[in-house]
Amino acid sequence: MDRLNLLKQHQNKLNKRYKQLIEQSYNLRQTDHEQSDVSAFKAIKILNKLNRLKFLAREQSQTVS
């Protein structure tokens, strides 16, 4: 169960960072296209990590049950 809590904490941290990057990308869209693209790319990478963590959390919850 402790491992599942660690996964959830890391997932929450990444989700917060993902939202910040998406907002930054949106805000920079009109003024700095290059920086907007960089922020969007970083957000996509974090989204990929979040999807992998969701899979791991699902695996953990199934083995605990």
C-alpha positions in Angstrom: 0.0 0.0 0.0 2.9 2.3 0.7 4.1 1.9 -2.9 0.7 2.8 -4.2 0.7 6.0 -2.1 4.1 7.0 -3.5 2.9 6.5 -7.0 -0.2 8.7 -6.3 2.0 11.4 -4.8 4.3 11.4 -7.8 1.3 11.4 -10.1 -0.1 14.4 -8.4 3.2 16.3 -8.6 3.5 15.5 -12.3 -0.1 16.5 -12.9 0.5 19.9 -11.3 3.6 20.4 -13.4 1.7 19.3 -16.6 -1.0 21.9 -15.9 1.5 24.6 -15.4 3.3 23.8 -18.7 0.0 23.7 -20.6 -1.0 27.1 -19.2 2.4 28.5 -19.9 2.3 27.2 -23.5 -1.2 28.7 -24.0 -0.1 32.1 -22.6 3.0 32.3 -24.8 1.2 31.2 -27.9 0.7 34.8 -29.2 4.0 36.3 -28.1 6.8 33.6 -28.3 5.9 30.7 -30.5 9.2 28.9 -29.9 8.9 28.9 -26.1 5.2 27.9 -26.4 6.3 24.9 -28.5 9.0 24.0 -26.0 6.5 24.2 -23.1 4.0 22.1 -25.0 6.6 19.5 -25.8 7.6 19.2 -22.1 3.9 18.9 -21.2 3.5 16.0 -23.6 6.5 14.2 -22.1 5.0 14.6 -18.7 1.7 13.4 -19.9 3.4 10.2 -21.2 5.0 9.7 -17.8 1.5 10.2 -16.2 0.0 7.5 -18.4 2.7 5.1 -17.5 2.2 5.9 -13.8 -1.6 5.3 -14.2 -0.8 1.9 -15.6 1.6 1.1 -12.7 -1.0 2.3 -10.2 -3.6 0.1 -11.8 -1.3 -2.9 -11.7 -0.5 -2.2 -8.0 -4.1 -1.9 -7.0 -5.0 -5.2 -8.8 -2.3 -7.1 -6.9 -3.3 -5.6 -3.6 -7.0 -6.5 -4.0 
